[in-house]
Amino acid sequence: MQLLKIKPVQWADDYQFNAYTTWEISIARLTENAVNLLQHCAFMHHSGIQQEIFRAAYDSSEWPENQRLPFLEGFLDGHGQWDMLKFYDVVKELLECSLVHSSHGSYDIHPLIHQWLSDKVENKAVLQAEVAQILVLAVPSGGRSRRTQDALSLKRMLYVHMQHVDKAGLSIQVAEKWAEVFRDMGNWAGELKLRELVYDENMKLYGFENQRTLVTKD
């Protein structure tokens, strides 16, 4: 599977050429699951990537089964349940190629590799939308469970990655839920920008006098 296409460029120096070539060779050796995970991580923050994000998103009751991302199914067992060991096996591939590093239960990608991946990966818009979907579905929901310590810890984790994602292409549903997370994290300016995005999109779709637009205006 080919993940990246390198454009013909004038290499700045031999070191840069050797680094990019090494990364390309490493990626060519990866399994499909490892490639898919890596290219999605390219549109998250380069640090604090945890299995819990993907597991929580897949297990979300708000995600219709026929709309779940196919690449997440590579981490399921024979009964359709999330398999932690399968995820670890995929991450192990990335660790062995030095494409990611492990740190206190989470995974980091070197900023230079992360930037290179996000610059060169194909179908950026699709991947950005899928990452946004993963992050919003991983947000804890359902009454009291949203206010537990574990839920707040997960929100803080998701918030770091939400800040990294391009907000321009967010759907109304994603922006509304992200706004709640930004509010819970005390980022009032970020919450306002997201709610303005929702208002503008409702205006385009439904007009000024529609109830949806009026609600988001307030």
N, C-alpha and C positions, 0 to 999 in steps of 0.2 A: 504494500500500500504506500502510495506517495503522499506524504503530508504537505510538503513544502515545495515550491518552485523558486529557485534562486534566480533572480534577474541578473543579466550580465552587468556587472559593475566594475569600476576600477578599484581594486583592493587598496586600502590605505597602506598596508604593509604585510609582510609575510606572516606575522603573528596573527593578524585578523583573518587572513586567508586560511591558515592552518586551523584556527579555532572553528570557523564556520564549516570547514570541511569535516572536521572531527564530529561536530554536532550532526551534520547530514548523515554521515556513516552510522552514527549511533542510532538515529531515528530509523534508518533503513532496516535495522536489525530487530526492531520492536514488533511485538504482536499487535494485532488490530486494536485490542482493548487498551493497550498501553498508549498507542498513538492517539486514540480518541480521548483518553483521559488527559494526556499532555496538551492537546490542542484546546481543550476546554479550559484547562488551568491557565492557558496563555491570556485569557480574558478575565481572569480573577486577579486579585492582588498577588504579588510574587511570593508573599510569605503567609503563614497561618492557614495553609490549605489542609483541611482535615476530612477524614472519611465521613464523619458525622454529617457534614453538609450534604453529601450525595445520598447517604442513607436516609436522612430525614426527608429529603425531597422525594425520593422514590416511594417512601412509605406514607407520604401525605395523602390524607383522605380527600383533599381538594383536587387531586390530579386524576381525571378520568383515565382508566386503564388503557384505553385505546389511543391516548395521547401521550403516554409516557415515552421518554426519549429512548430509542432503541439501544444506544450505547450503554445505558445504565443496566440493561438486561444482561450484559456480560459479567455482572457482579452478583448474579442470582444463583441459588442452589437448584437442585432438581425439583424442588417444591415451589419455586417462584418466590422464595424468601431471600432477603439480603444476606450475602455470604461474606463475612468479614475477611476470611482467609483468602478468598478470590481477589478481593481488593488489595490485600497485602501482597499477594503474588504479583499483581500488576505493578504496584508501586515498587516492588523489589527490582523489576526490570529497569525502571527509571533510575533507581538508586545505583544499580550496578553499572549503568552507563554514565553516572555522574550528571544526569540531567536534572535530578532533584536531590535535595538533601533532607535528612530527617532531623528534627529538633523538638524535643519535649512533646512527642505525640502528634506533631504536625509536620507538614512538609513545606519546604521552601525551594524556589527556583532562583538561581542566580539572576540578578537584575539584567545582566547583559544577554543571557540566554532567553529570559522572559521577553525582553524587548524584541529580540531577533525573531522569536516565535510569532509574536503578535503582528510583527511587520510582514512576515513572509507567508503566514498561513493563508490557505484559500478560504473562500466563502465566509469572510469575516462577519457579515451581517447575520448569517444564520447562526454562527457560533455565539455571537454576542446575545442574540435573542434566546438561545437555549440556556446560556449561563444565567441570564436574567430570570428565566423561568425556574431554573434550579434554585436560585437564591430566594425567590419569593415563596416557593412551595416548601422550602425548608423552615420558613418562619413558623414558630409555634403558634397554634391556634386552639381555641376551645376553652373559654371561661378561665377558671383558676389556673389551668396548666400554662397559660401565657405568662403568669406572674411568678412562677417558681424560680428558684435560683438557677436550675439547669436551663430553663427557658431563657432567662436573661443572659446567661453565658453564651448560649447559642446565638441569640440576637446580636450580642457584641461581636461574635465571630463573623456573622453574616454582614454586619454593618461595615466592617473593614473592606469586604469584597464589593459591597454595593457602591461604596465610594469610588471604586476603581472603574466601574462599568460606565460606558457612555450612556447618559440619560436621554439623549435625543431620540433614540429609537424605542423607548419603553412604551408598552401598551398601557391603556388606561388602568386596567386591573392591576398590573404590576406596579405602576407608579403610586396608586392609592395605598397598596399594602406597604410599599417601601417607605412612604411618607410616615406611616405609623411607627416604623422602626427608627427612622431619623428622629421623630419626636421623642420616643422612649430613650434614645441616646443623647437627648438634649441638644440636637442640632436643629435649632428652630429655622435657621436660614435655609438649610437643606430641605427641611420639610416643606417650607413655603414654596421653594422652587418646584418641588414635585407636585404640589397641589395646584400650582399655576399651570404646570404641564397638563394635568388632568382637566382643568377648566378650559384651557385652549383647545384641547382635543374634543371635549364635549361640545364646545361652541361650533367647531367645524362639522361635527356629526349631527347635532341635534338642534342647533340654533340657540339664541339667547333665552327664549321664553320656555324652553323645555325644563322639566323638573330636575333632570340630572344636572343640567348646567347651573340652575339656580342653587342647588344644594352644594355643589363644589365651589360656587362663588363665595359662599359664606365660610 
